[in-house]
Amino acid sequence: MPEKTGKMMSILAHLEELRRRLLYVVIVLFAAFIACFQYWEYLLRWMKIPLTLVLKTKTTWPFVFPTYLPSPTKLIAVAPGEVLWMAFKIAFIASIFVSMPFILVQIWLFISPGLLPRERRWALPFVVSATVMFVIGALFCQYVVLPFAVRFLLTWGINEVTPMISIKEYVDFCGKFLLSFGLVFELPLIITVLSRIGLITPKFLAKNRKYAILAAFIAAAILTPTPDMFNQTLMAAPMILLYEVGIIMARITGRRKKEAEAEAGDSGR
C-alpha cells in the first residue's frame, strides 16, 4: 500500500510540475502575442514573400539567386472579420517563434530531474541547437519550399482559371508549413539525444530506414495543409534527408561516448 501511495504521489508531482511548466509557457506566449500583434502587418508582408520570390539557378557563382516576379494573385478577404482574425493568427504564429527558446527551456527543466548529472550539462547546447534548427527549418521553408510550392500551385492552369486566394487560406497554408518545417528540422537533434542516452542506435536506425521513409510520407500527409502528393513530397524529402543526417550524428556521438567511457575506464585503473 505505501508503495502504491508513493507511486501515486510521484505521478501527481509530475503532473503538477507539468501544469506549472505549461502555465509559464502560456504566460510567455500571451506576452509575445501582444508584442507581435503590434507588427502583424509587417509579418504579413514577410509571409507574402513566397508569392513573388523565385529561386533561379545558373552555372556560375552564385549558383542560386533570388528573383522577384509579379505575384500571380492578390489576397482577398471574403468575410467582414477575416482580416482581424488573421491578424490574431499571424501574431500567434510569430509568438511561437519568439517564445521557442523559453518553451525549450521549460521542456528541459521538466525532463532534467530524470537525467544524470553529466547529462544535465547539455541544457544550453540543447536549447541553442533546438532553437537554431527550428529557425533554420522555418527559413528554409519560407525562402526555398514555399516560393516553389506557391508559384507552382497558383500558376497551374492559370490560362483557364484566375486564382483568387483569401487571406485566411493563405495564412493557414503558410503558417502550417512554417511550423511543420521548424519541427521537422529538429529531427537530427532528437535522434542524437535519443542515441546519446541509449534509447536507439545508429544500427537500429539504418536497419529501419524503409519504415522511416514510410513514416515520413505519413507525417507529411498529416502535417501539410493540402492533400496533394506534390506538397507532401516537398516535406517528406527533407524529412528523409534529415533522418540520414541524424544517423550520421548518432554515429559520431556514439563514437565519442565510447571514447569517453574508455578514457574514464583507463583513468579509474
Backbone hydrogen bonds in HBPLUS format (Angstrom, degrees):
<---DONOR---> <-ACCEPTOR-->    atom                        ^
c    i                          cat <-CA-CA->   ^        H-A-AA   ^      H-
h    n   atom  resd res      DA  || num        DHA   H-A  angle D-A-AA Bond
n    s   type  num  typ     dist DA aas  dist angle  dist       angle   num
A0005-THR N   A0001-MET O   2.92 MM   4  6.19 159.1  1.97 153.4 159.9     1
A0006-GLY N   A0002-PRO O   2.80 MM   4  6.02 150.9  1.88 144.5 152.7     2
A0007-LYS N   A0003-GLU O   2.94 MM   4  6.24 154.6  2.01 147.9 154.4     3
A0008-MET N   A0004-LYS O   2.88 MM   4  6.12 158.6  1.93 148.8 154.9     4
A0009-MET N   A0005-THR O   2.88 MM   4  6.10 156.9  1.93 147.5 153.8     5
A0010-SER N   A0006-GLY O   2.92 MM   4  6.12 148.9  2.02 141.2 150.1     6
A0011-ILE N   A0007-LYS O   2.89 MM   4  6.22 156.5  1.95 150.4 156.1     7
A0012-LEU N   A0008-MET O   2.89 MM   4  6.11 163.9  1.92 150.6 155.4     8
A0013-ALA N   A0009-MET O   2.81 MM   4  5.97 148.4  1.91 142.4 151.5     9
A0014-HIS N   A0010-SER O   2.96 MM   4  6.22 153.9  2.03 145.8 152.4    10
A0015-LEU N   A0011-ILE O   2.90 MM   4  6.18 157.3  1.95 150.4 157.0    11
A0016-GLU N   A0012-LEU O   2.88 MM   4  6.06 151.4  1.96 143.5 151.4    12
A0017-GLU N   A0013-ALA O   2.91 MM   4  6.14 153.7  1.98 143.9 151.3    13
A0018-LEU N   A0014-HIS O   2.85 MM   4  6.09 154.7  1.91 147.2 154.4    14
A0019-ARG N   A0015-LEU O   2.87 MM   4  6.08 157.0  1.92 145.0 151.2    15
A0020-ARG N   A0016-GLU O   2.96 MM   4  6.20 153.5  2.03 144.3 151.3    16
A0021-ARG N   A0017-GLU O   2.98 MM   4  6.25 159.3  2.03 149.2 154.3    17
A0022-LEU N   A0018-LEU O   2.91 MM   4  6.10 162.7  1.94 152.9 157.9    18
A0023-LEU N   A0019-ARG O   2.94 MM   4  6.11 149.7  2.04 142.5 150.9    19
A0024-TYR N   A0020-ARG O   3.08 MM   4  6.38 155.3  2.14 146.4 152.2    20
A0025-VAL N   A0021-ARG O   3.00 MM   4  6.30 158.4  2.05 148.7 154.7    21
A0026-VAL N   A0022-LEU O   2.91 MM   4  6.16 160.3  1.95 150.8 155.7    22
A0027-ILE N   A0023-LEU O   3.02 MM   4  6.25 159.7  2.07 149.4 154.5    23
A0028-VAL N   A0024-TYR O   3.02 MM   4  6.29 165.7  2.04 153.3 156.6    24
A0029-LEU N   A0025-VAL O   2.83 MM   4  5.98 161.0  1.86 153.0 159.1    25
A0030-PHE N   A0026-VAL O   2.90 MM   4  6.05 154.3  1.97 146.2 152.9    26
A0031-ALA N   A0027-ILE O   3.03 MM   4  6.32 159.1  2.07 147.7 153.1    27
A0032-ALA N   A0028-VAL O   2.89 MM   4  6.11 161.5  1.92 152.0 157.2    28
A0033-PHE N   A0029-LEU O   2.78 MM   4  5.92 148.8  1.88 143.6 153.1    29
A0034-ILE N   A0030-PHE O   3.02 MM   4  6.30 158.8  2.06 150.4 154.3    30
A0035-ALA N   A0031-ALA O   3.17 MM   4  6.46 157.5  2.22 144.6 150.4    31
A0036-CYS N   A0032-ALA O   2.82 MM   4  6.01 164.4  1.84 154.2 158.6    32
A0037-PHE N   A0033-PHE O   2.88 MM   4  5.94 146.0  1.99 148.5 157.1    33
A0038-GLN N   A0035-ALA O   3.31 MM   3  5.73 143.8  2.45 105.2 113.8    34
A0039-TYR N   A0036-CYS O   2.96 MM   3  5.43 153.1  2.04 111.9 120.2    35
A0040-TRP N   A0037-PHE O   3.44 MM   3  5.11 162.1  2.47 108.2 104.6    36
A0043-LEU N   A0039-TYR O   3.04 MM   4  6.33 157.4  2.09 154.0 161.3    37
A0044-LEU N   A0040-TRP O   2.83 MM   4  6.02 147.5  1.93 143.8 152.5    38
A0045-ARG N   A0041-GLU O   3.03 MM   4  6.31 155.7  2.09 144.1 150.2    39
A0046-TRP N   A0042-TYR O   3.05 MM   4  6.36 149.2  2.15 141.1 149.5    40
A0047-MET N   A0043-LEU O   2.94 MM   4  6.23 151.0  2.02 144.1 152.2    41
A0048-LYS N   A0044-LEU O   2.95 MM   4  6.20 129.3  2.21 142.4 156.0    42
A0048-LYS N   A0045-ARG O   3.23 MM   3  5.07 135.0  2.45  90.6 102.8    43
A0049-ILE N   A0046-TRP O   3.21 MM   3  5.48 164.7  2.23 108.9 113.3    44
A0051-LEU N   A0048-LYS O   3.01 MM   3  5.56 152.0  2.09 116.3 124.8    45
A0052-THR N   A0049-ILE O   2.98 MM   3  5.67 152.4  2.06 123.0 129.8    46
A0053-LEU N   A0049-ILE O   2.93 MM   4  5.89 154.2  1.99 160.3 167.0    47
A0069-LEU N   A0052-THR O   2.82 MM  17  5.04 159.0  1.87 149.8 148.9    48
A0054-VAL N   A0067-THR O   2.71 MM  13  5.12 143.3  1.84 154.5 166.2    49
A0067-THR N   A0054-VAL O   2.74 MM  13  5.12 146.6  1.85 150.8 162.2    50
A0056-LYS N   A0065-PHE O   2.99 MM   9  5.57 175.6  1.99 160.6 159.2    51
A0065-PHE N   A0056-LYS O   2.95 MM   9  5.57 159.8  1.99 155.9 162.6    52
A0058-LYS N   A0063-PHE O   2.90 MM   5  5.07 143.5  2.03 135.2 142.5    53
A0076-ILE N   A0165-ILE O   2.94 MM  89  6.16 153.3  2.01 141.7 148.8    54
A0167-ILE N   A0076-ILE O   2.74 MM  91  5.71 141.9  1.88 157.8 159.8    55
A0082-GLU N   A0079-ALA O   3.23 MM   3  5.22 166.9  2.25 109.7 113.1    56
A0085-TRP N   A0081-GLY O   3.07 MM   4  6.27 167.8  2.08 157.6 160.7    57
A0086-MET N   A0082-GLU O   2.93 MM   4  6.10 151.4  2.02 146.4 154.7    58
A0087-ALA N   A0083-VAL O   2.88 MM   4  6.12 139.9  2.04 141.9 153.1    59
A0087-ALA N   A0084-LEU O   3.11 MM   3  5.02 122.3  2.46  91.8 106.7    60
A0088-PHE N   A0084-LEU O   3.08 MM   4  6.47 149.5  2.17 145.9 153.7    61
A0089-LYS N   A0085-TRP O   2.97 MM   4  6.29 155.8  2.03 143.0 149.8    62
A0090-ILE N   A0086-MET O   2.82 MM   4  5.97 162.6  1.85 149.2 153.4    63
A0091-ALA N   A0087-ALA O   3.05 MM   4  6.15 160.9  2.08 143.2 148.5    64
A0092-PHE N   A0088-PHE O   2.90 MM   4  6.15 148.5  2.00 145.3 154.6    65
A0093-ILE N   A0089-LYS O   2.93 MM   4  6.19 162.8  1.96 154.2 157.8    66
A0094-ALA N   A0090-ILE O   2.97 MM   4  6.19 163.6  2.00 150.0 154.7    67
A0095-SER N   A0091-ALA O   2.87 MM   4  6.01 146.6  1.98 140.0 149.7    68
A0096-ILE N   A0092-PHE O   3.14 MM   4  6.47 141.2  2.30 145.0 153.7    69
A0096-ILE N   A0093-ILE O   3.23 MM   3  5.35 130.2  2.49  97.1 109.3    70
A0098-VAL N   A0094-ALA O   2.96 MM   4  6.27 161.9  2.00 153.9 159.4    71
A0099-SER N   A0095-SER O   2.88 MM   4  5.89 153.1  1.96 141.8 149.0    72
A0100-MET N   A0096-ILE O   3.01 MM   4  5.85 111.7  2.50 135.7 150.0    73
A0100-MET N   A0097-PHE O   3.36 MM   3  5.18 154.9  2.43  96.4 103.6    74
A0102-PHE N   A0099-SER O   3.02 MM   3  5.41 113.9  2.48 111.2 126.5    75
A0103-ILE N   A0099-SER O   2.91 MM   4  6.13 159.9  1.95 158.4 165.0    76
A0104-LEU N   A0100-MET O   2.92 MM   4  6.12 161.7  1.96 157.6 161.4    77
A0105-VAL N   A0101-PRO O   2.99 MM   4  6.24 149.7  2.08 144.1 152.7    78
A0106-GLN N   A0102-PHE O   3.01 MM   4  6.31 157.2  2.06 150.1 155.5    79
A0107-ILE N   A0103-ILE O   2.97 MM   4  6.30 151.7  2.05 146.2 154.5    80
A0108-TRP N   A0104-LEU O   2.93 MM   4  6.16 160.1  1.97 147.6 152.8    81
A0109-LEU N   A0105-VAL O   2.87 MM   4  6.13 159.4  1.92 151.7 157.4    82
A0110-PHE N   A0106-GLN O   3.01 MM   4  6.13 139.6  2.17 139.4 149.5    83
A0111-ILE N   A0107-ILE O   3.12 MM   4  6.42 151.5  2.20 148.5 155.2    84
A0112-SER N   A0108-TRP O   2.79 MM   4  5.66 138.3  1.96 150.8 162.2    85
A0114-GLY N   A0111-ILE O   3.13 MM   3  5.84 149.3  2.23 120.4 128.0    86
A0115-LEU N   A0112-SER O   2.97 MM   3  5.15 167.5  1.99 117.2 119.9    87
A0119-GLU N   A0116-LEU O   2.92 MM   3  5.11 128.6  2.19 103.2 117.9    88
A0120-ARG N   A0116-LEU O   3.05 MM   4  6.40 136.2  2.25 151.4 164.3    89
A0122-TRP N   A0119-GLU O   3.15 MM   3  5.77 166.2  2.17 115.4 119.0    90
A0123-ALA N   A0120-ARG O   3.32 MM   3  5.86 159.3  2.36 117.6 118.4    91
A0126-PHE N   A0122-TRP O   2.81 MM   4  5.82 159.6  1.85 160.0 166.4    92
A0127-VAL N   A0123-ALA O   2.96 MM   4  6.21 169.2  1.98 158.9 160.9    93
A0128-VAL N   A0124-LEU O   2.95 MM   4  6.04 174.9  1.96 161.4 163.1    94
A0129-SER N   A0125-PRO O   2.87 MM   4  5.75 162.5  1.90 144.0 150.0    95
A0130-ALA N   A0126-PHE O   2.90 MM   4  5.87 165.8  1.92 149.6 154.4    96
A0131-THR N   A0127-VAL O   3.00 MM   4  6.04 156.8  2.05 143.7 150.3    97
A0132-VAL N   A0128-VAL O   2.95 MM   4  6.10 166.8  1.96 152.9 156.7    98
A0133-MET N   A0129-SER O   2.90 MM   4  6.05 165.2  1.92 153.9 158.0    99
A0134-PHE N   A0130-ALA O   2.98 MM   4  6.06 152.7  2.06 140.9 148.5   100
A0135-VAL N   A0131-THR O   3.02 MM   4  6.26 162.9  2.05 153.0 156.8   101
A0136-ILE N   A0132-VAL O   2.86 MM   4  6.06 161.4  1.90 151.5 157.3   102
A0137-GLY N   A0133-MET O   2.92 MM   4  6.03 157.6  1.97 144.3 150.2   103
A0138-ALA N   A0134-PHE O   3.10 MM   4  6.40 156.0  2.16 144.8 150.7   104
A0139-LEU N   A0135-VAL O   2.90 MM   4  6.14 161.7  1.93 154.7 159.8   105
A0140-PHE N   A0136-ILE O   2.81 MM   4  5.94 158.9  1.86 151.4 157.5   106
A0141-CYS N   A0137-GLY O   3.03 MM   4  6.19 153.4  2.10 141.0 148.3   107
A0142-GLN N   A0138-ALA O   2.87 MM   4  6.10 158.6  1.91 147.6 153.8   108
A0143-TYR N   A0139-LEU O   2.94 MM   4  6.01 163.6  1.97 154.2 156.8   109
A0144-VAL N   A0140-PHE O   2.94 MM   4  5.42 134.2  2.15 137.4 145.3   110
A0145-VAL N   A0140-PHE O   3.25 MM   5  6.69 156.8  2.31 143.3 150.2   111
A0146-LEU N   A0141-CYS O   2.72 MM   5  5.66 173.8  1.72 161.3 163.3   112
A0149-ALA N   A0145-VAL O   2.88 MM   4  6.06 168.5  1.89 160.2 164.1   113
A0150-VAL N   A0146-LEU O   2.73 MM   4  5.64 171.4  1.74 157.9 160.9   114
A0151-ARG N   A0147-PRO O   3.16 MM   4  5.99 163.5  2.19 137.9 143.0   115
A0152-PHE N   A0148-PHE O   3.06 MM   4  6.00 155.6  2.12 141.4 148.9   116
A0153-LEU N   A0149-ALA O   2.98 MM   4  6.08 166.0  2.00 151.4 155.2   117
A0154-LEU N   A0150-VAL O   2.91 MM   4  5.99 156.4  1.97 150.4 157.3   118
A0155-THR N   A0151-ARG O   3.00 MM   4  5.86 146.5  2.12 141.8 148.8   119
A0158-ILE N   A0155-THR O   3.35 MM   3  4.98 154.6  2.42 117.4 110.2   120
A0160-GLU N   A0157-GLY O   3.12 MM   3  5.64 148.9  2.22 111.7 119.9   121
A0161-VAL N   A0157-GLY O   3.09 MM   4  6.25 148.6  2.19 150.1 159.8   122
A0170-TYR N   A0166-SER O   3.10 MM   4  6.39 163.5  2.13 154.3 159.1   123
A0171-VAL N   A0167-ILE O   2.93 MM   4  5.98 169.2  1.95 150.1 153.2   124
A0172-ASP N   A0168-LYS O   2.99 MM   4  6.06 162.2  2.02 149.0 154.5   125
A0173-PHE N   A0169-GLU O   2.96 MM   4  6.01 159.4  2.00 142.6 148.8   126
A0174-CYS N   A0170-TYR O   2.92 MM   4  6.14 175.5  1.93 159.0 159.2   127
A0175-GLY N   A0171-VAL O   2.77 MM   4  5.62 158.2  1.82 144.7 152.4   128
A0176-LYS N   A0172-ASP O   3.07 MM   4  6.02 166.0  2.09 145.6 149.0   129
A0177-PHE N   A0173-PHE O   3.27 MM   4  6.42 155.0  2.34 140.5 147.6   130
A0178-LEU N   A0174-CYS O   2.86 MM   4  6.07 165.2  1.88 158.6 162.1   131
A0179-LEU N   A0175-GLY O   3.07 MM   4  6.22 172.8  2.08 153.2 154.9   132
A0180-SER N   A0176-LYS O   2.94 MM   4  5.86 155.2  2.00 140.1 148.1   133
A0181-PHE N   A0177-PHE O   2.91 MM   4  6.02 166.4  1.93 154.0 156.9   134
A0182-GLY N   A0178-LEU O   3.03 MM   4  6.16 151.0  2.11 142.0 150.5   135
A0183-LEU N   A0179-LEU O   3.03 MM   4  6.31 154.3  2.10 147.0 152.8   136
A0184-VAL N   A0180-SER O   2.82 MM   4  6.06 156.7  1.88 149.1 156.7   137
A0185-PHE N   A0181-PHE O   3.04 MM   4  6.09 153.8  2.11 145.9 150.5   138
A0186-GLU N   A0183-LEU O   3.02 MM   3  5.38 158.4  2.07 109.6 116.3   139
A0187-LEU N   A0184-VAL O   3.05 MM   3  5.65 167.0  2.07 119.3 123.1   140
A0190-ILE N   A0186-GLU O   2.94 MM   4  6.19 159.4  1.98 159.3 166.2   141
A0191-ILE N   A0187-LEU O   2.93 MM   4  6.14 166.7  1.95 159.7 162.9   142
A0192-THR N   A0188-PRO O   2.93 MM   4  6.07 155.6  1.99 143.3 150.3   143
A0193-VAL N   A0189-LEU O   2.94 MM   4  6.18 162.2  1.98 152.0 156.0   144
A0194-LEU N   A0190-ILE O   2.97 MM   4  6.16 169.3  1.98 154.2 157.3   145
A0195-SER N   A0191-ILE O   2.89 MM   4  5.99 151.4  1.97 145.2 153.6   146
A0196-ARG N   A0192-THR O   2.83 MM   4  5.98 149.9  1.92 144.1 153.1   147
A0197-ILE N   A0193-VAL O   3.07 MM   4  6.34 151.6  2.16 151.3 156.9   148
A0199-LEU N   A0194-LEU O   2.93 MM   5  5.34 140.8  2.08 165.0 162.4   149
A0198-GLY N   A0195-SER O   3.16 MM   3  5.03 152.4  2.24  97.1 105.3   150
A0204-PHE N   A0201-THR O   3.08 MM   3  5.17 116.7  2.49  99.0 113.7   151
A0205-LEU N   A0201-THR O   3.02 MM   4  6.36 158.5  2.06 154.5 160.6   152
A0206-ALA N   A0202-PRO O   2.89 MM   4  6.09 162.6  1.92 151.6 155.8   153
A0207-LYS N   A0203-LYS O   2.95 MM   4  6.05 155.9  2.01 145.3 152.2   154
A0208-ASN N   A0204-PHE O   3.12 MM   4  6.25 144.9  2.25 142.9 151.0   155
A0209-ARG N   A0206-ALA O   3.36 MM   3  5.17 153.6  2.43 109.8 106.8   156
A0212-ALA N   A0208-ASN O   3.08 MM   4  6.38 146.8  2.19 146.2 156.2   157
A0212-ALA N   A0209-ARG O   3.04 MM   3  4.94 117.7  2.44  92.1 108.2   158
A0213-ILE N   A0209-ARG O   2.94 MM   4  6.31 149.6  2.03 152.1 159.9   159
A0214-LEU N   A0210-LYS O   3.15 MM   4  6.41 158.3  2.20 140.2 145.5   160
A0215-ALA N   A0211-TYR O   2.84 MM   4  6.05 157.9  1.89 145.1 151.8   161
A0216-ALA N   A0212-ALA O   2.83 MM   4  6.03 143.0  1.97 141.6 151.8   162
A0217-PHE N   A0213-ILE O   3.20 MM   4  6.55 155.3  2.26 148.3 152.5   163
A0218-ILE N   A0214-LEU O   3.03 MM   4  6.32 152.7  2.11 147.5 155.8   164
A0219-ALA N   A0215-ALA O   2.81 MM   4  5.96 163.4  1.83 150.1 154.7   165
A0220-ALA N   A0216-ALA O   2.87 MM   4  6.01 153.4  1.94 142.4 150.4   166
A0221-ALA N   A0217-PHE O   2.94 MM   4  6.07 149.0  2.04 137.7 145.6   167
A0222-ILE N   A0218-ILE O   3.09 MM   4  6.40 140.5  2.25 141.2 151.6   168
A0222-ILE N   A0219-ALA O   3.13 MM   3  5.08 124.4  2.46  92.3 106.5   169
A0223-LEU N   A0219-ALA O   2.83 MM   4  6.02 159.8  1.87 153.7 159.5   170
A0224-THR N   A0220-ALA O   2.91 MM   4  5.68 163.0  1.94 146.3 150.3   171
A0232-GLN N   A0228-ASP O   3.37 MM   4  6.58 156.6  2.43 142.6 149.3   172
A0233-THR N   A0229-MET O   2.86 MM   4  5.92 152.8  1.93 146.0 151.9   173
A0234-LEU N   A0230-PHE O   3.14 MM   4  6.43 149.1  2.24 142.2 150.8   174
A0235-MET N   A0231-ASN O   3.26 MM   4  6.54 138.9  2.44 139.9 148.7   175
A0236-ALA N   A0232-GLN O   2.80 MM   4  5.98 160.3  1.84 149.9 156.7   176
A0237-ALA N   A0233-THR O   2.97 MM   4  5.77 167.3  1.98 147.5 149.9   177
A0239-MET N   A0235-MET O   3.29 MM   4  6.40 153.7  2.36 143.5 151.2   178
A0240-ILE N   A0236-ALA O   2.91 MM   4  6.18 153.9  1.98 155.4 161.2   179
A0241-LEU N   A0237-ALA O   3.05 MM   4  6.32 162.0  2.09 151.7 156.8   180
A0242-LEU N   A0238-PRO O   2.81 MM   4  5.98 156.8  1.86 148.8 155.1   181
A0243-TYR N   A0239-MET O   2.95 MM   4  6.16 139.4  2.12 137.9 149.0   182
A0244-GLU N   A0240-ILE O   3.13 MM   4  6.51 151.2  2.22 146.1 152.5   183
A0245-VAL N   A0241-LEU O   3.00 MM   4  6.37 151.5  2.08 144.6 153.1   184
A0246-GLY N   A0242-LEU O   2.83 MM   4  6.05 150.1  1.92 141.9 150.2   185
A0247-ILE N   A0243-TYR O   3.03 MM   4  6.39 145.7  2.15 143.2 151.8   186
A0248-ILE N   A0244-GLU O   3.11 MM   4  6.45 158.8  2.15 148.2 153.0   187
A0249-MET N   A0245-VAL O   2.93 MM   4  6.23 162.1  1.96 153.6 158.5   188
A0250-ALA N   A0246-GLY O   2.84 MM   4  6.00 151.2  1.92 144.8 153.2   189
A0251-ARG N   A0247-ILE O   2.98 MM   4  6.25 152.0  2.06 147.1 154.0   190
A0252-ILE N   A0248-ILE O   3.03 MM   4  6.35 156.1  2.09 147.6 154.1   191
A0253-THR N   A0249-MET O   2.91 MM   4  6.12 172.7  1.92 155.0 156.6   192
A0254-GLY N   A0250-ALA O   2.82 MM   4  5.83 145.1  1.94 138.6 149.2   193
A0255-ARG N   A0251-ARG O   3.00 MM   4  6.20 155.5  2.06 145.5 150.5   194
A0256-ARG N   A0252-ILE O   3.04 MM   4  6.35 159.7  2.08 149.0 154.9   195
A0257-LYS N   A0253-THR O   2.88 MM   4  6.04 150.0  1.97 142.9 151.0   196
A0258-LYS N   A0254-GLY O   3.03 MM   4  6.28 158.7  2.07 147.5 152.4   197
A0259-GLU N   A0255-ARG O   2.94 MM   4  6.19 157.6  1.99 148.9 155.3   198
A0260-ALA N   A0256-ARG O   2.89 MM   4  6.10 155.7  1.95 145.5 152.1   199
A0261-GLU N   A0257-LYS O   2.90 MM   4  6.14 156.5  1.95 148.5 155.0   200
A0262-ALA N   A0258-LYS O   2.86 MM   4  6.06 152.0  1.94 145.5 153.5   201
A0263-GLU N   A0259-GLU O   2.91 MM   4  6.16 156.8  1.97 148.1 154.0   202
A0264-ALA N   A0260-ALA O   2.92 MM   4  6.13 154.6  1.98 144.1 151.6   203
A0265-GLY N   A0261-GLU O   2.90 MM   4  6.11 148.3  2.00 142.0 150.6   204
A0266-ASP N   A0262-ALA O   2.95 MM   4  6.20 153.0  2.02 146.3 153.3   205
A0267-SER N   A0263-GLU O   2.96 MM   4  6.15 158.8  2.01 149.2 154.6   206
A0268-GLY N   A0264-ALA O   3.06 MM   4  6.15 134.1  2.28 134.4 145.9   207
A0269-ARG N   A0266-ASP O   3.28 MM   3  5.48 154.5  2.34 102.0 109.3   208
